[in-house]
Amino acid sequence: MKDINIQEHFAKQASDYEALMTRLVPQYLEQHKIISDLLPSDKSKNYRVLDLGCGNGILSEIVLKKLPNSHITGFDITTEMLDAYEQKISKYTKNYKLIQGDYKIDSIGESYDIILTGMTLHHLNWEERKVFYQKLFNSANQNAVYISNDIIIDEDTHVKEHQYLLWKQFMKEQGEDPEFWYEKHIEKDFPIVLSNHFDWLKEVGFQQSACYWRMYNFAITSTIKV
Ligand SMILES: C[S@@+](CC[C@H](N)C(=O)[O-])C[C@H]1O[C@@H](n2cnc3c(N)ncnc32)[C@H](O)[C@@H]1O
């Protein structure tokens, strides 16, 4: 999907984003408890946080509820998402920065203690994704944690198809048109298998990578720059 299409696509979703996600992503809200648990626990620290592809700020909100002294950077390509992000995050803190940019080509900043990528890196194709992990690693401080929740695929073709079937069933139960969303996904997304994700993270230097939650074709992973 061209970047201009990405912006148009997400601009339309900005006002109703969270409600839509609960209908498209299984256990969307439950996942947030797990992401919160994976964050560091020292409330007094001023962690530097990057929420990449931040959308309307759902992950930054999780961070600020647990770690209110954090300095958060919300990075996104879509103006409407950044507007929604600011509306949400400014209720918690003044200690935030917005960057409008394309993480494929623009600088994402540096010296982060926590990096989050929620439902966004599947926009990179596999070659771009592999290279991108070096960019993430370079932007992280020592001992930084990088948490991702994203759409994935299984190595096994039969399992992959079965998981897609269960995902479509889930969307249908929520009142969405499963074929519409599935076609969009196939047309524009590049989900990766978890073994590649972990291999590529290891290649650039991340350690202790693990999957902490998985359902059908969705997973939460965490890794550390030791
Ligand atoms: C599905 S939303 C995810 C929002 C949020 N992180 C979450 O977990 O719910 C994907 C976001 O990634 C942003 N995005 C996609 N490609 C991007 C790129 N190349 N650079 C910056 N942001 C991008 C979109 O604008 C959108 O806000």
The ligand as an SDF file (V2000), in Angstrom:
LIG
                    3D

 27 29  0  0  0  0  0  0  0  0999 V2000
   -3.6220   -0.0550   12.9710 C   0  0  0  0  0  0  0  0  0  0  0  0
   -2.9750    1.4940   13.4770 S   0  0  0  0  0  0  0  0  0  0  0  0
   -2.2720    1.0730   15.0480 C   0  0  0  0  0  0  0  0  0  0  0  0
   -2.3960    2.1600   16.1000 C   0  0  0  0  0  0  0  0  0  0  0  0
   -1.8830    1.8020   17.4830 C   0  0  0  0  0  0  0  0  0  0  0  0
   -0.4460    1.6440   17.4860 N   0  0  0  0  0  0  0  0  0  0  0  0
   -2.5320    0.5700   18.0680 C   0  0  0  0  0  0  0  0  0  0  0  0
   -1.8170   -0.2670   18.6110 O   0  0  0  0  0  0  0  0  0  0  0  0
   -3.7470    0.4580   18.0530 O   0  0  0  0  0  0  0  0  0  0  0  0
   -1.5460    1.6750   12.4820 C   0  0  0  0  0  0  0  0  0  0  0  0
   -0.9400    3.0890   12.5540 C   0  0  0  0  0  0  0  0  0  0  0  0
    0.3450    3.0530   11.9030 O   0  0  0  0  0  0  0  0  0  0  0  0
    0.4950    4.2560   11.1610 C   0  0  0  0  0  0  0  0  0  0  0  0
    1.4800    4.0060   10.0960 N   0  0  0  0  0  0  0  0  0  0  0  0
    1.4160    3.0880    9.0940 C   0  0  0  0  0  0  0  0  0  0  0  0
    2.5100    3.1530    8.3190 N   0  0  0  0  0  0  0  0  0  0  0  0
    3.2920    4.1470    8.8400 C   0  0  0  0  0  0  0  0  0  0  0  0
    4.5690    4.6960    8.4740 C   0  0  0  0  0  0  0  0  0  0  0  0
    5.2460    4.2350    7.4170 N   0  0  0  0  0  0  0  0  0  0  0  0
    5.0760    5.6810    9.2320 N   0  0  0  0  0  0  0  0  0  0  0  0
    4.3980    6.1580   10.3110 C   0  0  0  0  0  0  0  0  0  0  0  0
    3.1870    5.6850   10.6980 N   0  0  0  0  0  0  0  0  0  0  0  0
    2.6400    4.6850    9.9700 C   0  0  0  0  0  0  0  0  0  0  0  0
   -0.9100    4.5650   10.6390 C   0  0  0  0  0  0  0  0  0  0  0  0
   -1.0790    5.9090   10.3040 O   0  0  0  0  0  0  0  0  0  0  0  0
   -1.7700    4.1330   11.8350 C   0  0  0  0  0  0  0  0  0  0  0  0
   -2.0390    5.2010   12.7060 O   0  0  0  0  0  0  0  0  0  0  0  0
  1  2  1  0
  2  3  1  0
  2 10  1  0
  3  4  1  0
  4  5  1  0
  5  6  1  0
  5  7  1  0
  7  8  2  0
  7  9  1  0
 10 11  1  0
 11 12  1  0
 11 26  1  0
 12 13  1  0
 13 14  1  0
 13 24  1  0
 14 15  1  0
 14 23  1  0
 15 16  2  0
 16 17  1  0
 17 18  1  0
 17 23  2  0
 18 19  1  0
 18 20  2  0
 20 21  1  0
 21 22  2  0
 22 23  1  0
 24 25  1  0
 24 26  1  0
 26 27  1  0
M  CHG  2   2   1   9  -1
M  END
$$$$
